[in-house]
Structure formats: structure tokens, C-alpha cells
């Protein structure tokens, strides 16, 4: 619908940001909102010349959530979100509470709640700063929101990989490729979120990885696996590679990323030629008490953070490579304290005995 915003507010694309602020102030004054903030892709460095503006109007306690789409001069779209103040406060309270991210008792916020929180996290506050700024500051402090976003993408990938396994097993390779690519996007978003790039829109994964992925991240492989032909004839080699790379992204995000350790310290984005390989059918989800790895329709195992790290690093490596890398993390990172060289070797033995890591000779050299 068209809104009767004064024509003086319409302006060329070069002035879109100034327009957004002026339009937000105008809408807040017109509606009598207690506060207003501007957010969305444009405010997160992800917009395009045709992107809309997302204006959030914080209304009185008895208001109902509402959303409407307006236009400025019939050419520029404005999404106006009316949010009751109590609802905004409730969402912030829930997403910043100290609660266990346990696989059985986790508080899994809704997509709408997570979207509202991430929009406030990135917001430019235009009116009512005394109301909104403390809420935004709470979201920006600590690790709570980042972990909720990570858990959301890990859970999304989990569902996609379960579907992927079933479709691939039934020979429906085209459908498997489709959901496999969805899992790959979720894996990429998890990698970005691990570096605090938590904007939710899936279409921005490429931009987010370019600006937030670790230096060694193989962006060309990510693009090739998403865009390439994965199901040529009856071969599913491309699907195998896609799933393996996705699981590596998830392993890095669920271990180092969950504990706010830079993914620049992750070793082995590509599968190596060494003898140690984690079981190719398991994928991880992180929780406060560790990591749950799942083999669709067969088995799930809960691992402590240090055990999950050892498992994740086994991507075609030697025993010594795992020991050196993991023990170095044990020296500097609280989550992995106690990962001595001897402890690493012991955990490798236990993982092999459990069938979660495979060694060509079934021994630790």
C-alpha cells in the first residue's frame, strides 16, 4: 500500500540511509510510538539498491504486534513492524537468560523471536533511546544471542541432513542435492555466526562468509558445491563431498565456534590423506553441556567439549596432528583445559573403540 509520506522525504538511492532515518522519525511521531529503531539488511551492511527499510515502532504495552508494508513516493518499500514494549522486553529477557542449552531441555526460541532479537542487536536507534538502548546493550553483551543463532543453524542443518540421508538412500539424488544445498547454507551461516555475524537471512550467506569466515575457509569450494552439478548420472560423489564439507563446517562451529574460539584456529577444512577419519555419517549440534552427534535413523551420542573437538578434528589426519593441534588449544582455551598430549591420545583411543572415529589400522601409533 502507498503511504502519504511527504514527497520531500523521497530521494535518490545515494541518500537512502538519510531517508531511512527521516522516515523512521516521521513514522514514530505519526504513530505516537514510545521508541523507534531502524534495522534489517541495510543496517547490517548487506542491503542492495532495491532493499527495503525495516522500521520498528515500540508501542504501548496494550498494543498488538503488527506488520505492514508501506511505500515512499511509490518507489521505495518500507516494512513497518509494530512491537509492544512488553513483548520486546520479554524476548530480550528470554534470550539473555542464563539457562542450559541442553539437548533435551533447551529453550529453542521461535524464528520470529530470534529475528526480532537479531534486528534489535544490529539496530540504529532513532527515538526513545532510554527505552531501547539498555535492551540492545544486553543482547550485545555476553554470548547468549550468538549461541542461540548458532543453535538455530545447527538444528536447521540437522533436519536437512536427516532428509538428505533418506533421499540419498532411496536414490532420489536431485531432491537430495536440493536439501543438501540447504544444509550447506546452514553450515555456512553457522561459520559466520561463530564470528558474531548473526544476521539471519539465508540469501546473505555468501557476503557474510566473505567478510566473516576465517582466512583459510575454502570459499571457492563452498561456491562450487552450491552451484555445481552434484548428481551426474547415477553417481553421488558430488553429494558425498557436499555432505562431508557441510559436516566440517558444522563441526568447527559446534566446537570452537560455540566457545567463542576463533575459527582461524580450526585445522582441516579439506579432508586430508591421514589415517584418522570421523565417521562420515554423523553430524553435530552444540549444547551447553557438550555436543550431540547424530547418525540419522541410527544413533546419537553426547560428547563432552574436549571429546567433541578431538572427534571434529579427525578429518584425514595423523594422530600427531590431532594431538599437537588439540593440546595447543588446551593450553589457551578454558573450554579445552586439560587436553594434554596424553589426554588427546586417550580420547582418540576411546573414540575409535566407540566407532566414532576410524583408523586404517585400528591402532594409535
N, C-alpha and C positions, 0 to 999 in steps of 0.2 A: 504494500500500500504506500501511497505517497503521503509524506508528512509536510505540513505547511511551515517548514523551517524557512526563515527569511532567506531570500535569494542571496543576500550578502555573505551568507555562510558557504555558498557553493564556490569552489575554487579548483584550479588545476591540480593534477596529480602531484606536482612538486610540493604542494602545500598541504598534502593530506594529513600530516601529523598535526599541524596547527589547526586544521579544520576539525580533526577529531576532538581536540581539547575544547575548542569553542562550542562544538555541537554538544559535547557532554555537559558543559556548564549550562547551556541553554535548556537541555532536557531536564537537568536536575532542578533548575529554577522553575521550569514549567510544571513539573510533577510534584514539587514540594518534597523531594527526597531528602532524607537525613544525611546521606552521603552519596558519592558517585565515584566510580573509578573506571578507567579505560584499560582494556586488556585484549587478548587474542593474539593471532599470529603476527600482526604488525608490531605489537609491543614486545614481541619475543624475537624480533629480527628475522621473521620467517614469512612476512607478507609479500604480496605481489602487487602490481599496479591495479589489479581488479579485486583485491581483497576487501572484505567489508570491515567495518569497525564494530567492536563489541563493547557496548556501553552497559555498565552495571549500575543500577539505581538501588540503593539500600533504603527500603521503605520502612514504615512504622511496623510495630510488632503484629498488628492485626491484619496486615496485608497478606495476600496470597501470591505465591510465586507465579510469575507470568513472563512470557517472551513474545515479542512482536518484532516484525521486520518493517523498517521504515526506509525512506529514501530521501536524499538531499538533492534537490533540483532534478529529480527523476533519473539520476545517473549514478549516484554513489549510495551503496547499501549500508544501512546501519542496523545491526542487531541489538535491540534493547532488551535487557534482562532485568526484570524487577524482582528483587530478592528481599524477603523480610529480614530485618536485622537479627531477630532471634534465630532464624534458620542459618544465617551466615555464622553467627557465634557458635551454634550447635555443631556445624561441620568442622569448624576450626578446633573446637574442644575435642571432638572425636579423633581427628587426625593428628593431634599433637599429644594425646594421652599416652602415658607410659603403660603399655599393655603388651603381653606376649604376642609375637607374630608366630603362633604355634600352628602347625598344620591342621589340628583338629579344633582349636578354639579361636582361631584368628578372627579378628574383626576385618571383614572384607567390605570396604566401603563400596557404595554403588558408583557406577560410572558418572552419574550426574554429580554426586558429592565430590568425587575426585577431580572432575572437570572444574567445578566451582573453586575448589581449593587451589588448584594449579593456576587458574586465572587470577585469583587474588595474589598468589605468590609473585606473579610477574606484573602486577598492576601498577599503573601510574595513577595516583590518587588525585582527583580533580576537585572534590568537595568533601567536607566532613572528615578531614584528616584525623581529628581527635578520636573519631569512632573507628575508622578503618585501619589506620596505621598500626595500632597495637596488635590487631589480628594478623595483619600481613607480617609483622615482625616475628610473631610466634611461629608462623609457618616457615619463615626463613631461618630460624634458629634450630639447631639440632638436626637429627637425621630422620625424623618421623615421616615427613611427607615424601622424601626421596625413597624411603623404604616401601611406603605404600604404592608409589608409582612402579618401583621395581617389582614388587609382588604382583601387581596387576599385569605387567608384561610377561612375567614368568608364568603366571597362571594362564594367560592367553595362549602362549606358546605351548604349554602343556596340553590344552584342549586341542589345538591344531595338530600337534604331533600324535596324539591318540587317533584322531581322524586319519592322519597321514598313514599311520601304520596299518589301519584297517583297509583303506583304499588300495594301498600298495599290495597288501597280501591278497586282495581279491582281483588284482590285475587291472584295476581302473587307474591307469597311470596318468591320464590327463587330469582327472579330479585330484589325484594325489599331488600332482605338480601345483595345482591351484592352492590347496591348503598348505602345502609345503612352503610356498612363497609367503603365505600369511604368517606362518611360523617364523620364517626368515625375517620378515619385517618386525615381528615382536622381539626377536633376538637382537636386531639392530637397535630397536628402541630401548631395550634393556641396557645395552652397552652405552648408549647416550645418557640414559638416566643415571647410570653408575657415576657419571661425571657431572651430575647435577643439571643436565639438560633434560628437563622433565616435561616439556610441552607435549601434550597428548596426541595431537593429530598425526595419524599414520602417514599421510602423504608427505610429511616433512622429514621422514627418516633419513633421506639422503643428505639433506642440508645439515641436519643435526650431527650425523656421523662425520661429515667433512669438517665441522667446527669443533666437535667434542670427542671424537674417537681417539684412542691412544695413537701415538705416532706410527707404531708398527702395524696398525689394523689394516688388513688387506682389502681396501675399499674396492679395488678393481674386481676382486673375486666376489664380493657382495653384489656388485652390479651385474657381473656375468651370470651368477647363479639366479638372480631375479629375472633377468631379461632373456637368458638363453633358452634353447630348446632342450628341455630336460627329459623328454620321453621319446627319443628317436626309435621308431620301430618298437620292438619288444624289449629293448634294453632299458634297465633302470639305473644305470651307472650314474647318470646325472642326478637322479633323485637321491641316491646314496650320498653323493658328495654334498648336495644341498642340506640333507639332514645332519650329516656329520659337522658341517661348518656351523649350522644353526645351534647344535648342541654345544659346540665350543664357545660360541657367543654367550649362551645361557650359563655355562659352567663358569666363565670368567665373571659374569655379572652376579651370579649367585654366591660366589666365594669372595673374591677381592672386592667386587663392587658393593656387596651387601655391607661389608665392614669399612667402607669408605677408604679403601686402599686403592691408589691409582692403578688403573689398568695398564699403564705403561710398565708395570712390574709383572704383567702376565706373560708367560713364556709359551710359545707354540700355538699361534693362530692357525698354522698349517700343520697337518699331520706329518710327523717325522718318520724316519726309517728305523727308529729304535724298536726294541722288543716289547716295551710296555704300552698296552692299549687299554683304556677303559672300555667296558662293554658298550658296543656301538648302539644298542637299543635303549639305553637308559637316558633320561633327561632330568635335569634338576629344577627344584623350586626351593627358594631360601625361606627360612623362618628364623625367629629369634633364637631358637634352641639348636639350630643347625641347618642342614639341607636334607630334603627328602628327594631321593632319586626314584624314578618310576620307569618300569618297563611295561608298556601298555598291555593291559589284559592279563598280565602275568604276575608281577612282583613289584613291591615298593620297599625301600629301605631308608631308614633315617640315619644320617651320618652327622657326627659332631663337626664343627667348623674345620678343625685340623684334618680330620679324615677326608672330608669333602674336598679340601684343597689338594691333597695327595691324589685322590681319585680324578679330579678335574685335570691335573697336570699330566696324567698318563695319556698322551696323545701321540704315540710313536716316539717314545723317548727311552733313554737308558736309565738304569737305576741311579747312577751317579748324577745324571742331570736332574732328576726329581729331588734327590737328597740335597744337592747344592742349592737349588732354587728354593725349595720349601724351608730349609733350615735358615737361609738368609732372611726370609720373611719372618721366621720365628724369632729372630734377633731384634727386629724392629717393630713388629706389629702386635699389639696386645691380643688380638683375636687368635693369633697363632703362637703365642708364647708357649714354650715347652717343646716346640718342634725341633729337637736336636737331631743330629745325623742318625743316631741310634734309633730315636723315636720314628723317624721317617722310614727307616728300613723295616722296623717292626710293623708299622701301619701298612706298608706295601705287602708284606707277607700276609697279613690278615685280609686285605682286600683281594689278593689272589686266591686265598683259601675260600673266600666267600663267593668267588666267581664274578666279582665286580670289575676286576682288572685281569687282563690276560697277558701272560708272559710266554714267549715262544718256547722256553724250556721249562716253564713252570717252577723256576727257582729264582732266588735272588742271588745274583753274582756278587 
